[in-house]
C-alpha cells in the first residue's frame, strides 16, 4: 500500500488534520535530540514487518487481515469518555472499549466495567446523563457520569421497549403484550411502586346457549328466590371487580402487541397491534449439524404472500375504552402500516402533539400524521408519493438513526424526503393545520443522516455534497442557513458529537485505508487524533491500489460512476492479451464506486489480485445503486436487469474504448444482486462477456422476499410480466459462455433453492458449459475462510482459463 508517510499521510494531514502520537503504527513523531541520543546509546533493531503475499488464501482471511471497524460510538454524559465496540484482528470476539476525550488511555473494558456503561442501543434522558436499555430481556438503567448500573427488572419474562415517563422520574416497559410503569424514586405521585397499566389479552368467547337453555335459565330465576338472589350477588361482585380492573384491550386470534407507549400526560396508551398472516414460509435444510441429522430452519415468506398487518390502537386509561386510530386519510380499504407516534418533549409548549409515520402496503405512499389520543382522529402533516416506491431512512423514533423527529420548540418536526429528486432535510409545523413543509437543504446530492444537537440549536448532517463518493459531517442551524463543514479528509467521516459539543468522535476510512476511530475538535480544520489501528501490520505493508473513480456514458446518455483498477496502479504490467473483469456489487440499496472503504473488502483485495496478474477491473455503480438520487434509484422499476444491466454492458464497452481491452476477453462476477446481474449478462448479452461467476444469485424474483421485491416489481400475481422479464431463469436458453455458480446451502436470504431450480433448467436445456459449487455450512454472507478461499480460487481459475486461454 502507499505508506502513511507518503501520499496517504499528505491526504490525512491536510484534510483530517495532523495525526498526533497514538496514531497508526506507521506514523512516528519526529524524535527530539534526547530521544535520538537514547537510540544511539541503545540501538534496537526494528523487527522485520511481515511480508504480505497476495494470494486468494491470504486475502480471504478477511477481517483477520484488514481488521474490524469500530462501531456503536456513544459519549458519556459529561463528555469525558467515548465508548465503542471494537474487535482486534486476533480477538475471538468483540469488546467494549473506552477512550478519554483527548484521545488518551484507550483500553478494553472488563466485563464488570462494560455492564456499567451505556449500551450501544440506549434511550437517553434529556440531559444525556442516564441511559435505558435492554440486557438479555431485562431493563437496565445506567448513569453514565456516576458509572452506576441499576436493574429495573430482573425476571424470567422478556421485557422490552424502555422509555422515560413522568418527566423522567419513572420508566415504562413492555412485557408479554402489556405496559408497565415503575417510579425510580418513592415520593408524591410515585408511591405505588411497579404498576401494570394495561390488561391486553385474547378475546374470550362465551359459550353459546341454545334457546332451550335460555328458557330454562329465565324460568329458574322467576320460580326460585334463591336463584334470583344468587344472580344479583354475582352481578354485584362482577361490577365491583370491574371497577378495580385494569383497562382492558382485547386481541383477536393471531394478534399480538409489538409495542406500547404511554402518553406524556399518562392518560392514554398507544398500542402497535400486529396480526400474523397465515402464510407458507420457506424452510431451509441444514445438512451439516451437531446431531448428525438433517435439520430445517424457517426462513421467510416469498413476495406476494399474505403478510402481517400492523395497526395503531389507543386505550384510554381513565375510561377503559379503546379505539383504532383513524386511517381515512389513506382511502377506503387501503392497507397501511403504522408506527408508534413520536411525542413532543414533556414540558414543551404543547406536549400533546404526537406524530406517527404510516406507509402504504403497496409502498407508493408515506404519511406523517398527527394523532389525537382522545378522539383517535388524525391529520396529515406531510405526504410523500412516488409512482415507483417511496424511500425512507432509518426508523421513526426520533433518534439519530431515524427519518424524522422534533426540533427545539417542539411544534415542528424535521424529516427526510426525496420529493425534489434527492434525499434532503425538511421541517414542518405540526401545530398549525395546513402548514407547508420547508426545505432546508438542496442540491444534486444527498443527506444520509441527521441528528439534533444536544442544545437543540443545530443539526448535524452527513452528506455527499462534496462528491457522490464522499461522506462529510456538517453543522447547520435548525432554522436552516449556511452549513459549516466539520470534516475534510477525502473519504467517509461519520460519528457523533459529544454532549458538550466540543468534540467529534469520527469513524474515518479511505479507499485503501480501513475504518478507524478519530477524535477531533468540533470546528472546521481541526486536527484529528487517530485512536485505533484496526488493520494488521501485514496489511499495511502492501501497496494496495487507490482505484480511480471514473465516469462513463451509458447508451441513454447517463453518467455512470465506477472504480477503475489497472495493473499500473500497483506497479504491475498488463497482460498482453488485454483481459478485463467487471465486478457487479450487490444491492438492497448500495453504493461501491466511492472514495472510502468498501463493505466488499474481500472483492476489493481480489480486484487487486486480478490487477497484479495483468487484468483491468471495473466496478460500476449501475442504475439503482445508492447515492445518485431518486431517478437513478427507481430506474429499475418493473424491470430489474434492464437499465442496470445496460450500464454493466456499457461498462465493458468503456473498457474496450478507453483501456484497449480485447472485447473477447472480458469476464464478470458478483454476488447476490451482482450474481443476478451476472446471470442476466451471460443469458441476454452473451457476446459481451467471455465468462462469468454468479455467487448466491437470485434466479427468480418471484421466490425472493416481499419487502425488497414488491417495492420494485410489485407483486407477481398482479404484475407477472415484470417478474418474467426480470428473472434470469426465463432466459437460461441464452447461455453460451462458461458460467460458475457458487451458493451457500444454508442461505436464508437468497435461498439455495434459487440455484437448484436454475440447475434443473440448465439440465433440461442441455447446457454443458456451467458448474456449481455448493457450500454446505454457509448462509448468504460466508463466514468460513475456507469457503471464501475455495469459491474465489474457482473464480480465478475461471478467468485465467477463459480470459487468457486460446480463442
Secondary structure, DSSP 8 states (H G I E B T S, - for coil): ---TTTHHHHHHHHTT----TTS-TT------HHHHHHHHHS-------------HHHHTTTHHHH----EEEEE-TTSSEEEEEE--TT-SS-EEEEEETTS---EE--HHHHTTS--SS-EE-TTS-EEEEEETTEEEEEETTTTEEEES---SS-EEEEEEETTTTEEEEEETTEEEEEESS-STT--S-SEE-EEEEE--------HHHHHHHHHHHHH-HHHHHHHHHHHHHHHHHHHHS-EEEEE-TTEEEEEEEE-TTSSEEEEEEEE-------EEEE-S-SSSS-EEEE----TTS---EEEEEEEETTT--EEE---GGG-TT--EEE---EE--TTSTTTT-EEEEEEETTSSEEEEEEE-TTT--EEEEEEEE-SS-----SBSSSSTTBSEEE-TTSSEEEEEE-TTSS-EEEEEESSSTT---EE---SSS-EEEEEE-TTSSEEEEEE-SS-TT-BEEEEEETT---EEE---SSSEEE--B-TTSSEEEEEEEETTEEEEEEEEESSTT--EEE----S-HHHHTS-----EEEEEE-TTS-EEEEEEE-GGGGT----TT--EEEEE---SS---SSSS--S-HHHHHHHHHHHHTT-EEEEE--TT-TTS-HHHHGGGTT-TTSHHHHHHHHHHHHHHHHH---TTSEEEEEETHHHHHHHHHHHH-TTT-SEEEEES--S-GGGS-HHHHHHHH--TTT-HHHHHHH-GGGGGGG--SEEEEEEETT-TTTTHHHHHHHHHHHHHTT--SEEEEEETT--SS---HHHHHHHHHHHHHHHHHHTSS--
